[in-house]
């Protein structure tokens, strides 16, 4: 009886699937195809040029112009590689045929990183949540083979000498608060992880120039075991034209091509945001001892961060006005080192005073139920003795796409959002985007949904947009709170700092939120 029921259920499911596909094919025959423009979604359809929808014309176009892929990833940086790596490792998606479009020659050649090479100034602070995602796909082992630095403590203070807090991984029963890794190492780890699979991928060393969605009842898909092509009944396709003159087709196009995303522009996704009146200088510096703590001090013009990266090296991220940044960038090395130590030590104001933090201080009432790290005294960061890399300067901005997805298109990482670097959260948000999208694609495959269908892609948007907006709001709030040097406001900021230092529930919530557990930074 049980087997009979199973057979009936299977036959019923097959009949429904066949009927659904026949209906989809009939519907697709009636739909013309549209081109993307740089206009926002919702514009009059008459402004978008139509293309021939005859089956034989599209079939011939596919044969002449290029191959069909399941997913085309535009942008092969860290976030794009995270998506490719996740797709390559998940059982439901590892059979997908994927194109990666990026002119970076490193994607074509095996990256070689030598431990004796000087550290790159471009680094990322990856959270425990991101580390867990990397471990899930097998990429973290490649990170551990190269230079990296875990840190279990973080000290944050301001130039007034009033505000101060320390965070310790022990406060939330973790071994580390994060790990600082050079971007080239993260990229190498993800690329190596993907290359060590049987993933069907084609890398195009080119740039995207135009994009259009083709609506047809048939498509041509290259057979991976033969030079012949097989026709599959299929709905819409995206056509991508590249700068080298080649073209390709994809069921889904993912834009991971940065803050100036070409995919976002061609898909017509509008953005909201602004530029900050600040620039950031990044560089690598050297100490006489190894740095094992992350340090951040809020100065009148912006924060300066000193992040450990291993082997007595640290990374500097120093935010200031464009004029100050230009001056610091052009300083002689000795003068710049003096300026860095001045900013991290007694410059701009005193160290936090013990009387403010002790039993008789104005914030002593906060000491009840304090965490173990709250009992530790203020420490001076290790002195910088040498500049170990070139200085790099870049402007800061906040930018957020109003939409992350539409028919056949999704955007991730900086293509969807850029944030202030003061907490080092930007790349973590991008990694979470990539892994969330890969899971949504897998869910679509399970239920037989077209992976480029907007209703499926909107699930990814619904998951990631609230989390990204919350983090952007928190970081923007910090930026604005420390943009004004005003006595009463300084006292309020100091109270907030000391509250975060002594109130255990608040402190644990802040650490958990910064670690990627997606909690609001409130009492838990």
C-alpha positions in Angstrom: 0.0 0.0 0.0 2.8 2.4 0.9 4.6 1.8 -2.4 1.4 2.3 -4.4 0.9 5.7 -2.7 4.4 6.7 -3.5 4.0 5.7 -7.1 0.7 7.7 -7.4 2.3 10.7 -5.8 5.3 10.6 -8.1 3.1 10.2 -11.2 0.9 13.1 -10.0 4.0 15.3 -9.4 5.4 14.4 -12.9 2.1 15.3 -14.5 2.0 18.6 -12.7 5.6 19.4 -13.7 4.9 18.6 -17.4 1.8 20.7 -17.4 3.6 23.6 -15.7 6.4 23.5 -18.3 4.0 23.3 -21.2 2.1 26.3 -19.8 5.4 28.2 -19.3 6.5 27.5 -22.8 3.2 28.7 -24.3 3.4 31.8 -22.2 7.0 32.5 -23.1 6.1 32.4 -26.8 3.8 35.4 -26.4 6.3 37.6 -24.5 8.7 39.9 -26.4 12.1 40.6 -25.0 13.2 43.9 -23.6 16.5 45.6 -23.1 17.9 47.0 -19.9 18.5 50.7 -19.9 20.1 53.0 -17.3 16.6 54.2 -16.4 15.0 53.2 -13.2 12.5 50.3 -13.2 8.9 51.2 -13.8 9.5 53.5 -16.7 7.2 53.3 -19.7 7.9 50.1 -21.6 7.7 51.9 -24.9 11.0 53.6 -24.0 12.8 50.2 -24.0 13.6 48.9 -27.4 12.2 45.5 -28.4 14.2 42.7 -30.1 13.1 40.0 -32.5 11.2 37.2 -30.6 11.1 34.6 -33.4 12.4 31.3 -32.2 14.7 30.7 -35.1 16.2 34.1 -34.8 17.1 33.8 -31.2 18.3 30.2 -31.7 20.7 31.5 -34.5 21.7 34.4 -32.3 22.7 32.1 -29.5 24.7 29.9 -31.9 26.5 32.9 -33.4 27.1 35.1 -30.3 28.0 32.9 -27.4 27.4 30.3 -24.8 24.5 30.0 -22.3 25.4 29.9 -18.6 23.2 29.4 -15.6 24.9 32.3 -13.7 27.1 35.1 -14.9 29.0 36.8 -12.1 30.2 40.3 -13.1 33.1 41.1 -10.9 35.6 38.6 -9.6 36.8 40.3 -6.5 36.4 38.9 -3.0 32.6 39.1 -2.9 32.2 37.7 -6.4 34.6 34.9 -5.6 32.7 34.1 -2.4 29.5 33.6 -4.4 31.3 31.4 -6.9 33.0 29.4 -4.1 29.7 28.9 -2.4 28.0 27.7 -5.6 30.9 25.4 -6.3 30.6 23.7 -2.9 26.9 23.3 -2.3 25.5 19.9 -3.6 22.5 21.6 -5.2 24.4 24.3 -7.1 27.8 22.7 -7.9 26.5 21.4 -11.3 25.6 24.9 -12.5 27.5 26.4 -15.4 29.0 29.7 -14.3 30.7 32.6 -16.1 32.9 35.0 -14.2 33.6 38.3 -15.9 36.6 40.3 -14.7 39.6 41.8 -16.4 41.9 41.0 -13.4 44.6 38.7 -14.7 44.9 37.0 -11.3 41.7 35.1 -12.1 43.3 33.4 -15.1 46.6 32.6 -13.4 47.2 30.7 -10.1 47.9 33.3 -7.4 51.2 32.9 -5.6 51.5 34.5 -2.2 54.8 34.4 -0.4 55.0 34.8 3.4 58.1 36.9 3.1 56.3 39.4 0.8 55.5 42.7 2.6 51.9 43.0 3.7 49.4 44.7 1.4 47.8 47.9 2.9 44.4 46.7 1.8 43.1 44.5 4.6 39.7 43.4 6.0 38.6 42.6 9.5 36.5 39.4 9.1 34.0 38.6 11.9 33.5 35.2 13.5 30.3 34.9 11.4 32.3 35.4 8.2 34.9 33.0 9.4 32.2 30.4 9.9 30.9 30.9 6.4 34.4 30.5 5.0 34.9 27.3 7.0 31.6 25.9 5.6 32.8 26.1 2.0 36.4 25.1 2.8 38.1 28.4 2.1 39.3 29.2 5.6 42.1 26.6 5.5 43.7 28.6 2.7 43.6 31.7 4.8 45.4 30.0 7.7 48.2 29.1 5.3 49.1 32.8 4.9 49.6 35.8 7.1 46.7 36.7 9.3 46.1 37.9 12.8 43.3 36.9 15.2 42.6 39.4 18.0 40.7 38.8 21.2 40.7 42.3 22.6 39.7 45.7 21.3 40.1 49.1 22.9 38.1 52.2 21.8 38.5 55.6 23.3 38.2 59.3 22.3 40.4 62.3 22.4 38.7 64.0 25.3 39.9 61.5 27.9 36.3 60.9 29.0 35.1 58.1 26.7 36.7 54.7 26.9 35.8 51.0 26.6 37.4 47.6 26.1 36.0 44.5 24.5 37.2 41.0 25.2 36.2 37.8 23.4 35.8 36.2 26.9 32.8 38.5 27.5 30.8 36.4 25.0 32.7 33.1 25.5 34.5 33.2 22.2 38.2 32.8 21.4 38.4 35.8 19.1 36.6 39.0 18.2 37.8 38.8 14.6 40.7 38.2 12.3 42.5 40.8 10.2 43.5 39.4 6.7 45.0 41.0 3.7 42.4 41.3 0.8 44.8 39.4 -1.5 44.8 36.5 0.9 41.1 36.4 1.2 40.8 36.5 -2.6 43.5 33.8 -3.0 41.7 31.6 -0.5 38.3 31.8 -2.3 39.8 31.4 -5.7 41.9 28.4 -4.6 38.8 26.8 -3.0 36.8 27.2 -6.2 39.6 25.9 -8.4 40.0 22.8 -6.3 36.5 21.6 -7.4 35.0 20.2 -10.6 32.9 23.4 -10.9 31.9 24.3 -14.4 33.3 27.8 -14.8 34.5 30.0 -17.6 36.4 33.2 -16.9 36.2 36.1 -19.3 39.0 38.6 -18.9 36.9 41.4 -20.1 34.4 44.1 -19.0 30.7 44.3 -19.3 29.6 46.9 -21.8 25.8 46.3 -22.3 23.1 43.9 -21.0 19.7 42.9 -22.3 17.0 40.4 -21.4 15.9 38.2 -24.3 12.5 36.6 -24.1 12.2 33.4 -26.1 10.7 29.9 -26.0 14.0 28.2 -26.7 17.6 28.6 -25.8 20.9 27.0 -26.7 23.0 25.4 -24.0 26.5 24.1 -24.6 26.9 20.5 -23.7 29.9 20.1 -21.4 30.8 16.7 -22.8 30.3 17.5 -26.5 30.8 20.3 -29.0 27.2 20.0 -30.0 24.4 22.1 -28.5 21.1 20.9 -27.1 17.9 22.9 -27.2 16.0 23.2 -23.9 12.7 24.8 -23.5 13.4 28.0 -21.5 12.0 31.3 -20.6 13.9 34.6 -20.4 17.6 35.0 -20.9 20.0 37.8 -20.2 22.5 38.7 -23.0 25.8 40.2 -21.9 28.1 42.1 -24.4 31.7 42.4 -23.4 34.4 44.8 -24.2 36.4 42.3 -26.2 33.5 41.9 -28.6 32.2 38.6 -27.3 28.7 37.9 -25.9 27.2 35.4 -23.6 23.8 34.5 -22.2 22.7 33.7 -18.7 19.7 32.8 -16.7 20.9 35.0 -13.8 23.3 37.9 -13.8 24.9 38.9 -10.5 26.6 42.2 -10.1 29.5 42.1 -7.7 31.4 44.8 -9.5 31.8 47.4 -6.7 30.5 50.8 -5.8 30.5 52.0 -9.4 28.6 48.9 -10.6 28.0 48.6 -14.3 25.4 45.9 -13.7 23.5 48.2 -11.3 23.6 51.0 -13.8 22.3 48.9 -16.7 19.6 47.3 -14.6 18.3 50.8 -13.7 18.6 50.4 -9.9 18.5 53.8 -8.3 20.6 54.5 -5.2 20.4 56.7 -2.1 23.3 58.1 -0.3 25.9 60.9 0.2 29.6 61.6 0.3 31.2 62.2 3.6 33.4 65.3 4.1 36.2 62.8 4.9 39.0 60.8 3.2 40.8 57.8 4.7 44.4 57.0 4.5 45.4 53.3 4.8 48.8 51.8 5.1 50.9 49.1 6.8 53.2 50.0 9.7 55.7 48.1 11.8 56.3 47.8 15.5 59.2 46.4 17.6 56.7 44.0 19.3 53.8 42.1 17.9 50.4 43.8 18.2 47.6 41.5 19.4 44.8 44.0 20.0 42.6 46.1 17.7 42.7 49.8 18.7 40.5 52.7 17.6 40.6 56.3 18.8 38.0 58.9 17.9 39.7 62.2 17.0 38.0 65.5 16.1 38.2 64.9 12.3 37.5 61.2 12.4 38.7 57.9 13.9 42.1 56.3 13.6 42.3 52.5 13.8 45.4 50.3 14.4 44.7 46.7 13.4 47.1 43.7 13.9 48.0 41.7 10.8 50.8 39.5 12.2 54.6 39.5 12.2 54.9 42.8 14.1 52.9 44.5 11.4 49.7 46.5 11.8 47.3 48.3 9.4 46.3 51.9 9.8 42.9 53.3 8.7 42.9 57.0 9.5 39.9 59.1 8.7 40.2 62.9 8.4 39.2 65.9 6.3 40.3 65.8 2.6 42.8 68.6 3.2 44.4 66.8 6.2 44.5 63.5 4.4 46.2 65.1 1.4 48.8 66.7 3.7 49.4 63.4 5.6 49.7 61.5 2.3 52.5 63.8 1.1 54.4 63.9 4.3 57.9 62.4 4.6 57.9 59.0 6.2 59.4 60.2 9.5 56.9 63.0 9.8 54.0 60.6 9.1 55.2 58.1 11.7 55.3 60.9 14.3 51.8 62.0 13.3 50.5 58.5 13.7 52.0 58.0 17.2 50.7 61.5 18.1 47.2 60.5 17.1 47.3 57.2 19.0 48.9 58.5 22.1 48.7 61.9 23.9 47.9 64.0 20.8 44.6 65.9 20.6 43.9 65.3 24.3 44.7 63.1 27.3 44.4 59.4 28.0 41.2 58.4 29.8 41.8 59.2 33.4 41.5 56.5 36.0 39.5 58.8 38.3 36.7 58.8 35.7 36.7 55.0 35.6 37.3 54.2 39.2 35.2 54.0 42.3 35.0 57.8 42.8 34.5 58.8 39.2 31.4 60.3 37.7 30.6 57.0 36.0 31.4 54.7 38.9 27.8 53.8 39.4 28.0 51.8 36.2 30.5 49.3 37.7 27.8 46.9 39.0 27.8 43.6 37.2 30.7 44.6 35.0 32.4 42.1 32.7 35.9 41.0 33.2 37.2 43.3 30.5 35.7 46.3 32.3 38.1 45.7 35.2 41.2 46.0 32.9 42.9 49.4 32.8 43.5 51.6 29.8 46.6 50.6 27.7 48.7 52.6 25.3 48.9 51.2 21.8 52.3 49.9 20.6 54.5 52.5 19.1 54.9 52.7 15.3 58.5 52.6 14.2 58.4 52.2 10.5 56.1 52.6 7.4 55.9 49.2 5.7 53.8 50.0 2.6 52.8 52.9 0.4 50.0 55.1 1.7 46.7 54.9 -0.1 44.0 57.6 0.0 40.3 57.2 -0.9 37.1 59.3 -0.3 34.3 58.0 1.9 30.7 57.7 1.1 27.4 56.0 2.0 25.5 54.5 -0.9 22.5 52.1 -0.9 20.6 50.6 -3.8 16.9 50.9 -3.6 16.6 47.5 -5.1 18.9 44.5 -4.9 17.0 42.4 -7.5 14.9 42.4 -10.6 14.1 39.9 -13.4 17.4 38.0 -14.2 19.6 40.4 -12.1 20.8 40.6 -8.5 23.5 42.8 -7.0 25.7 42.0 -4.0 28.5 43.7 -1.9 29.5 47.2 -2.7 27.3 47.2 -5.8 24.4 47.1 -3.4 25.8 49.2 -0.5 28.9 51.1 0.6 29.4 52.1 4.2 31.8 54.1 6.4 34.9 52.0 7.2 35.1 52.9 10.9 34.0 49.5 12.1 35.4 47.4 9.2 32.0 45.9 8.4 31.7 46.6 4.7 33.3 43.4 3.3 31.5 41.2 5.9 28.1 42.6 4.7 29.2 41.7 1.1 30.2 38.1 2.1 26.9 37.6 3.8 25.1 38.9 0.7 27.0 36.3 -1.4 26.3 33.3 0.8 22.7 34.4 1.2 22.2 34.6 -2.5 23.8 31.2 -3.1 21.3 29.6 -0.7 18.4 31.3 -2.4 19.6 29.9 -5.7 19.8 26.5 -4.1 16.2 26.8 -2.8 15.0 27.7 -6.2 16.6 24.6 -7.7 15.0 22.4 -5.0 11.5 23.6 -6.0 12.2 23.8 -9.7 11.9 27.6 -9.9 13.8 29.5 -12.6 16.8 30.9 -10.8 16.4 34.3 -12.5 12.8 34.7 -11.5 12.2 38.0 -9.7 10.0 36.4 -7.0 12.9 34.1 -6.0 15.6 36.8 -6.1 13.4 39.1 -3.9 13.8 36.5 -1.2 17.5 37.3 -1.1 16.7 41.0 -1.0 14.2 40.6 1.8 16.8 38.8 3.9 19.7 41.1 3.3 18.3 44.6 2.9 17.1 45.0 6.5 20.4 43.8 8.0 22.4 46.0 5.7 20.3 49.1 6.4 20.6 48.6 10.1 24.4 48.3 10.0 24.6 51.4 7.7 22.4 53.4 10.1 24.6 52.4 13.1 27.8 53.3 11.3 26.4 56.6 10.0 25.2 57.5 13.5 28.7 57.0 14.9 30.1 59.1 12.1 27.7 62.0 12.8 28.0 61.7 16.6 31.8 62.3 16.3 31.6 65.0 13.7 30.9 67.7 16.3 33.3 68.8 19.1 30.9 70.3 21.6 31.2 70.2 25.4 27.8 68.8 26.4 27.8 66.4 23.5 31.3 65.2 24.6 29.8 64.3 28.0 27.0 62.4 26.4 29.4 60.5 24.2 31.5 59.7 27.2 28.5 58.3 29.1 27.7 56.1 26.1 31.3 54.8 26.0 31.3 54.1 29.7 27.9 52.5 29.5 29.2 50.2 26.8 32.2 49.5 29.0 30.4 48.6 32.3 26.9 47.5 31.5 27.3 43.8 30.8 24.1 43.1 28.8 24.7 46.1 26.5 28.4 45.2 26.1 27.6 41.6 25.2 24.9 42.7 22.7 27.3 45.1 21.0 30.0 42.5 20.7 27.5 39.9 19.4 26.2 42.4 16.8 29.6 43.3 15.6 30.5 39.6 15.4 27.8 39.1 12.8 25.1 37.5 14.9 22.6 39.9 13.4 21.3 41.2 16.7 20.4 44.8 17.3 22.9 46.6 19.5 20.4 46.7 22.4 19.8 44.9 25.6 19.4 41.2 25.1 
